[in-house]
C-alpha cells in the first residue's frame, strides 16, 4: 500500500534501536527523510547506516540542552514521533525522587519540549502534520513492579489528547500508540532479571513473564518492533486523517477493557 508519504520529513526519538529504529525504517521505506537523534555517536552512526537517506544528530532529547540542539539542527519537520523512553523494575517504596524526576525528564518532557517547538509550526505554518507519542499499555494498567514508568506513560496519554484538542479544523493530528511488551534492546535482560529461576534462558524468562506478570495477554509473546512500526507509519500518513486524539492499542490483547 502506498501511504503517500514520499517527500515528507520525520524526527524519530529513541531511534537508535528497538521500536524507534523499526519506525524509522518503516517511514524511510515509504519515502520519508528521517532525522535520528541520539546521545551516542556510535549508535547514531549505526542507525543511520540502517535507515536509507537518514541523518543523525548527536543530541539527547531527554535533556533541555539536547532538545535545543536537535531543534537547532532540524528546525522543521512534517512528522514528530516521540518514542524516547526508559523503564526499569523497582519496588515503589525504593523509588527515590531522583528516579521520578529522571523518568519524567526522559519519558514526558522530551515530548513536551519537542512538541512545543514543532506542533505550533504544523498548526500555523503548514496546517498539516503528525505528532505521534509511543506510550504503553502501562499507561492504562500501571504495573506494580514499575509504578514510576506507568505514571509517565499515563502522562503521555493526557499530553497527546490535550494537544489533539488544539487541532480542530486543521489537518494536523496527534495520536498515541500503546504497545505491549516489545522485543527490543535490553528486554531479554529485563525479563531474565524478573525470572524466579537464576540463569533462565531468554525463552524461559519470556514464558514466565507472560504466565505470571502479563497473564491477560492474548498474544502470550513479545511483540516485534516491526509490528508497532507498521501502525505508526499508517498514523503518520494522510490515510489516517480521521484518526485524531486517539490512544491506539497494539498490546497483544493484554488490556481487557474495550476502550
C-alpha positions as CSV (number, residue, x, y, z in Angstrom):
1,X,0.0,0.0,0.0
2,X,1.2,3.5,-0.8
3,X,1.0,5.6,2.3
4,X,1.5,8.8,0.3
5,X,4.5,9.8,2.5
6,X,7.1,10.4,-0.2
7,X,8.9,13.7,0.3
8,X,7.9,14.1,4.0
9,X,10.3,14.6,6.8
10,X,10.3,13.0,10.2
11,X,12.1,13.2,13.5
12,X,12.0,9.9,15.5
13,X,13.4,10.0,19.0
14,X,14.9,6.9,20.6
15,X,15.5,5.6,17.1
16,X,19.0,4.1,17.5
17,X,17.5,0.8,18.5
18,X,14.3,-1.2,19.1
19,X,10.9,0.3,18.3
20,X,12.3,3.6,17.3
21,X,14.7,2.1,14.8
22,X,11.9,0.0,13.3
23,X,9.7,3.1,13.0
24,X,12.5,5.0,11.2
25,X,13.0,2.1,8.8
26,X,9.2,1.8,8.1
27,X,8.9,5.5,7.4
28,X,12.0,5.6,5.3
29,X,10.6,2.7,3.2
30,X,7.7,5.0,2.4
31,X,9.9,7.8,1.2
32,X,10.2,9.8,4.3
33,X,13.5,11.6,5.1
34,X,14.4,10.7,8.8
35,X,16.4,12.6,11.4
36,X,17.7,10.4,14.2
37,X,18.9,12.0,17.4
38,X,20.9,10.1,19.9
39,X,23.4,10.6,22.7
40,X,26.0,8.1,21.4
41,X,27.7,9.0,18.1
42,X,28.5,5.3,17.5
43,X,24.8,4.3,17.9
44,X,23.6,7.3,15.8
45,X,26.0,6.3,13.0
46,X,25.0,2.7,13.2
47,X,21.3,3.6,13.0
48,X,21.7,6.0,10.0
49,X,23.5,3.3,8.1
50,X,20.4,1.1,8.6
51,X,17.9,3.8,7.6
52,X,18.3,4.8,3.9
53,X,18.7,8.6,3.4
54,X,18.6,9.4,7.1
55,X,20.7,11.8,9.0
56,X,21.9,11.8,12.6
57,X,22.1,14.5,15.3
58,X,24.3,13.9,18.4
59,X,21.7,15.1,20.9
60,X,19.9,13.7,23.9
61,X,16.2,14.7,23.8
62,X,15.9,13.6,27.4
63,X,17.6,16.9,28.4
64,X,16.7,20.5,27.8
65,X,20.1,21.1,26.1
66,X,19.7,18.1,23.9
67,X,16.2,19.2,22.7
68,X,17.5,22.6,22.0
69,X,20.4,21.3,19.9
70,X,18.1,18.9,18.0
71,X,15.8,21.8,17.2
72,X,18.7,23.9,16.1
73,X,19.8,21.2,13.7
74,X,16.4,20.2,12.5
75,X,14.2,23.3,12.8
76,X,11.2,21.9,10.9
77,X,9.5,18.5,10.4
78,X,6.3,17.1,9.0
79,X,6.2,14.2,11.4
80,X,7.3,14.1,15.0
81,X,7.5,10.7,16.7
82,X,8.0,11.0,20.5
83,X,9.3,7.5,21.1
84,X,12.2,8.1,23.6
85,X,11.6,6.2,26.8
86,X,13.3,4.4,29.7
87,X,12.0,1.7,32.0
88,X,13.1,-0.4,35.0
89,X,11.6,-2.7,37.6
90,X,11.9,-1.3,41.1
91,X,9.7,-1.6,44.2
92,X,7.6,1.5,44.7
93,X,9.0,2.3,48.2
94,X,12.5,2.2,46.8
95,X,12.0,4.7,44.0
96,X,13.7,8.0,45.1
97,X,12.8,11.4,43.9
98,X,15.7,11.4,41.6
99,X,14.4,8.5,39.7
100,X,10.9,10.1,39.4
101,X,12.5,13.2,38.0
102,X,14.7,11.3,35.6
103,X,11.7,9.3,34.2
104,X,9.6,12.4,33.7
105,X,12.5,14.2,32.0
106,X,13.1,11.4,29.5
107,X,9.6,9.9,29.0
108,X,7.4,13.0,29.3
109,X,9.4,16.3,29.0
110,X,11.3,15.2,25.9
111,X,7.9,15.0,24.1
112,X,6.7,18.2,25.7
113,X,9.8,20.2,24.6
114,X,9.9,19.0,21.1
115,X,6.1,19.3,20.6
116,X,6.3,22.8,22.0
117,X,8.5,23.7,19.0
118,X,7.2,21.6,16.1
119,X,3.5,21.4,16.9
120,X,2.7,25.1,16.6
121,X,4.6,25.2,13.3
122,X,2.3,22.4,12.0
123,X,-0.8,24.3,13.0
124,X,0.2,27.8,11.8
125,X,2.8,27.5,9.0
126,X,1.7,24.3,7.3
127,X,-1.8,23.4,8.7
128,X,-0.5,19.9,8.2
129,X,1.5,17.5,10.3
130,X,1.6,14.5,12.6
131,X,2.6,14.2,16.2
132,X,2.8,10.6,17.5
133,X,3.6,9.5,21.0
134,X,4.7,6.0,21.8
135,X,3.3,5.3,25.2
136,X,2.5,1.8,26.6
137,X,-0.3,-0.3,27.9
138,X,1.3,0.5,31.2
139,X,-0.3,4.0,30.9
140,X,-3.7,2.4,31.4
141,X,-2.8,-0.6,33.6
142,X,0.1,0.5,35.7
143,X,2.4,-2.4,36.5
144,X,3.2,-2.8,40.2
145,X,6.8,-3.5,39.5
146,X,7.4,-0.2,37.8
147,X,4.9,2.4,39.0
148,X,7.0,5.4,38.0
149,X,7.2,4.1,34.4
150,X,3.4,3.6,34.3
151,X,2.7,7.1,35.6
152,X,4.9,8.7,32.9
153,X,3.1,6.7,30.3
154,X,-0.3,7.9,31.6
155,X,1.1,11.4,31.4
156,X,1.8,10.9,27.7
157,X,-1.8,9.9,27.1
158,X,-3.0,13.1,28.7
159,X,-0.5,15.2,26.8
160,X,-1.4,13.7,23.5
161,X,-5.1,14.2,24.0
162,X,-4.6,17.7,25.1
163,X,-2.6,18.6,22.0
164,X,-5.2,16.9,19.8
165,X,-7.8,19.3,21.2
166,X,-5.9,22.2,19.7
167,X,-6.1,20.8,16.2
168,X,-9.7,21.5,15.4
169,X,-10.4,22.4,11.8
170,X,-6.9,21.6,10.7
171,X,-5.3,18.6,9.0
172,X,-2.9,18.1,11.9
173,X,-3.4,15.0,14.1
174,X,-1.9,14.0,17.4
175,X,-2.2,10.3,18.5
176,X,-0.7,7.8,20.9
177,X,0.3,4.2,20.3
178,X,0.2,1.8,23.3
179,X,2.5,-1.1,22.6
180,X,2.6,-4.0,25.0
181,X,5.9,-5.7,26.0
182,X,8.0,-5.5,22.8
183,X,11.2,-7.2,21.8
184,X,13.9,-4.5,21.9
185,X,17.4,-3.8,23.2
186,X,17.6,-4.8,26.8
187,X,14.2,-6.5,27.1
188,X,15.8,-10.0,27.4
189,X,18.0,-8.9,30.3
190,X,15.0,-7.2,31.9
191,X,12.9,-10.4,31.7
192,X,15.7,-12.6,33.0
193,X,16.1,-10.3,36.0
194,X,12.4,-10.7,36.8
195,X,12.5,-14.5,36.4
196,X,12.3,-16.6,39.5
197,X,14.9,-19.1,38.3
198,X,18.5,-17.9,38.1
199,X,20.1,-18.3,34.7
200,X,16.8,-18.7,32.9
201,X,17.1,-18.9,29.1
202,X,15.5,-16.0,27.2
203,X,12.7,-18.3,26.1
204,X,12.1,-19.4,29.7
205,X,12.1,-15.9,31.0
206,X,9.7,-14.7,28.3
207,X,7.3,-17.6,29.1
208,X,7.4,-17.0,32.8
209,X,6.9,-13.2,32.4
210,X,3.7,-13.7,30.4
211,X,2.5,-16.5,32.6
212,X,3.0,-14.7,35.9
213,X,3.1,-11.0,35.1
214,X,1.0,-10.5,31.9
215,X,-1.3,-13.4,32.0
216,X,-4.1,-11.4,30.3
217,X,-2.1,-11.1,27.1
218,X,-3.8,-12.9,24.2
219,X,-0.6,-12.9,22.2
220,X,1.5,-14.5,25.0
221,X,4.8,-13.5,23.5
222,X,6.8,-10.4,23.0
223,X,5.6,-8.1,20.2
224,X,8.1,-7.5,17.4
225,X,9.2,-3.9,16.9
226,X,8.1,-4.0,13.3
227,X,4.6,-4.8,14.4
228,X,4.5,-1.5,16.2
229,X,6.3,0.4,13.4
230,X,3.6,-0.5,10.8
231,X,0.9,1.1,12.9
232,X,3.0,4.3,13.4
233,X,3.7,4.5,9.7
234,X,-0.1,4.4,9.0
235,X,-0.8,7.1,11.6
236,X,1.9,9.3,10.0
237,X,0.2,9.1,6.6
238,X,-2.6,11.1,5.1
239,X,-4.6,7.9,5.0
240,X,-5.1,8.2,8.8
241,X,-6.7,11.7,8.5
242,X,-9.8,10.7,10.5
243,X,-7.8,9.3,13.4
244,X,-7.1,12.1,15.9
245,X,-6.8,12.3,19.6
246,X,-6.8,8.5,19.8
247,X,-4.9,6.1,22.0
248,X,-4.4,3.1,19.8
249,X,-3.7,-0.3,21.4
250,X,-1.1,-2.6,20.0
251,X,-0.5,-4.6,23.2
252,X,-1.4,-8.1,22.1
253,X,-4.8,-8.0,23.7
254,X,-3.3,-7.6,27.2
255,X,-5.9,-4.9,28.2
256,X,-9.3,-6.4,28.8
257,X,-11.2,-3.1,28.6
258,X,-12.8,-2.3,25.2
259,X,-11.9,1.4,25.4
